[in-house]
Amino acid sequence: MIYTTTLLSRGSLIGSLINKVRQVAGKKNEFTSSAPPALSNQINNLNLTPTTNCATNRPLAAASISNSSVQQSKTVEEQVGLPPRPKKPLTPYFRYMREMRPKLIAANPNISTVEAVRQLSKSWVDVDAKLRDRLQDEYKKDKETYIALRAKYDATVTDEQRAEIRQIKQDLVDAKERRQLRKRVKELGRPKKPASAFLRFVASERINTPQTGQQTYRDWHQKATAKWTRLSDAEKAVYLQESRKELDQYKKAISIWEEKMIRLGHIDVVRHGNLIEPPEPRPRKSNVGKEK
């Protein structure tokens, strides 16, 4: 499938980068004695530029971070009744980012997030060896602690919870693929299916008898549905004729569109039923008698 994404592929470090930038931008102190600090920034727009450095092969990337607070949704583990799993420690590179970013912003208040990350990425290449070793030692120490905590955490997870977690993750993947497929189908110009007779009636009711200020949409919709059930067959026929007429036009248009998609190689957007070839006719048995 062809996805409308940035120049980076699906196998890039986008997801990891987002989490790390959140920690760098939103946390003032990683190790505090109080409860874990809440994230105060939300990544709304992700504009990543894939630029690599020959020495470190480190992508120079940045994200635009808004100042609005974000309510964190439950993790997959929390959805099955487990506490959040231990977080992986920051790598030396992102520790350097967390430590140096406030100093860079203090010296350049008008610098953008993109430019700040770009400059820090370049300076990381020639960073002092003592600083790099210190960050590396901190990372190794925190990693050992993380491994121990993760082992204890995994020991508390039952097989049923593991299966439920796998199912939730798969559901999330399937939902993402469906969204991407719907977007792809729209971009390829698939004809829209016409509204049913009932939906046409509801649309007309919104004009003829609109929702009042005291009504909720649910109450209004229930009244419109009840009114539809009371209509006579002759009254419903007006909407049915319009719907059937447009449905016939839609069937012709979708058939032409799917044939075009097959020719162009976009098999994934074609309905599966139209890809099944009819069985070949069986050869007729010859009536000629066998010669003795």
C-alpha positions, 0 to 999 in steps of 0.5 A, spaced: 500 500 500 502 507 498 501 511 504 501 519 504 507 520 509 513 524 510 519 522 506 521 517 512 519 510 511 515 506 516 521 503 518 524 509 520 525 512 528 519 516 527 515 513 533 522 513 537 523 520 536 516 523 538 517 519 545 524 522 546 522 529 543 516 529 548 521 527 554 526 532 552 521 538 551 516 537 556 520 534 562 525 539 566 528 533 571 528 526 569 529 524 576 525 527 581 523 525 588 516 527 587 511 523 582 513 522 575 512 529 571 506 530 567 507 532 559 506 539 558 507 539 550 503 535 545 506 534 538 501 536 533 505 537 527 510 532 525 515 535 519 521 530 519 527 531 514 531 525 513 538 528 513 544 523 516 551 524 518 556 520 515 560 519 522 554 517 526 548 516 522 544 520 526 538 523 523 537 530 524 529 531 525 525 535 529 517 536 531 513 542 532 511 542 539 504 546 542 504 549 548 497 546 550 496 541 555 495 533 553 491 528 557 494 522 556 490 516 554 491 509 557 496 505 555 495 498 552 497 495 559 492 499 563 487 497 559 487 490 561 488 492 568 496 493 569 500 498 571 504 502 566 510 498 564 517 501 566 520 506 561 526 505 557 532 510 559 534 515 555 540 514 550 546 518 551 544 522 545 537 524 548 540 525 554 545 530 551 539 533 548 535 534 554 541 537 558 543 542 552 537 544 549 535 549 555 542 552 555 541 553 547 534 556 548 536 561 553 542 563 549 537 564 543 530 565 545 527 565 538 530 559 535 525 554 533 525 547 535 527 544 528 533 549 528 535 547 536 534 540 534 538 540 528 544 544 531 544 540 537 545 534 533 551 537 529 554 539 536 553 531 538 558 529 533 564 533 536 561 533 543 567 532 549 569 525 550 568 526 558 561 528 557 559 523 552 562 517 557 558 520 563 552 520 559 554 513 557 555 511 564 548 514 566 545 510 561 548 503 562 546 504 570 539 506 568 539 500 563 540 495 568 535 498 573 530 498 567 532 491 566 531 489 573 524 492 573 522 490 567 523 483 569 519 484 575 513 487 571 513 481 566 513 476 572 506 479 574 503 479 567 498 472 566 498 469 560 491 471 559 493 478 559 498 477 554 493 475 549 489 480 551 495 485 550 496 482 543 489 482 541 489 490 543 495 491 539 493 488 533 486 491 533 490 498 533 494 496 527 488 493 523 484 500 525 490 504 522 490 500 516 483 501 515 484 509 516 490 509 511 486 505 506 480 509 506 484 515 505 488 512 499 481 510 496 479 517 497 485 520 494 484 515 488 477 518 487 473 512 488 465 514 487 461 515 493 455 510 495 449 514 494 445 515 501 439 510 502 432 512 502 431 513 509 438 518 510 435 522 504 428 523 508 432 524 514 436 530 510 430 533 508 427 533 515 433 537 518 431 542 513 423 542 514 423 540 521 430 542 524 433 541 531 430 546 536 435 549 542 431 544 547 432 538 543 438 533 543 440 530 536 439 524 539 431 526 541 431 529 534 433 523 530 428 518 534 422 523 532 425 523 525 425 515 525 419 514 528 416 519 523 419 515 517 416 508 520 409 512 520 410 514 512 405 510 507 408 506 502 407 512 497 410 517 501 416 513 501 416 511 494 419 518 492 425 517 496 426 510 494 426 512 487 431 517 488 435 512 491 435 507 486 436 511 480 443 514 484 444 507 486 444 504 479 449 510 476 453 508 482 454 501 480 456 503 473 461 508 476 464 503 481 465 498 476 469 502 471 473 505 477 475 498 479 477 496 472 481 502 472 484 500 479 486 493 476 489 495 470 493 500 474 495 495 479 491 498 485 488 491 487 488 493 494 482 498 493 478 493 489 472 489 492 474 482 493 468 479 490 470 482 484 477 479 484 474 472 484 474 469 477 469 465 475 470 458 474 472 455 467 467 451 463 468 444 463 469 441 457 463 437 454 464 429 453 465 427 447 459 422 444 463 419 439 463 411 441 469 407 442 472 403 436 473 396 437 
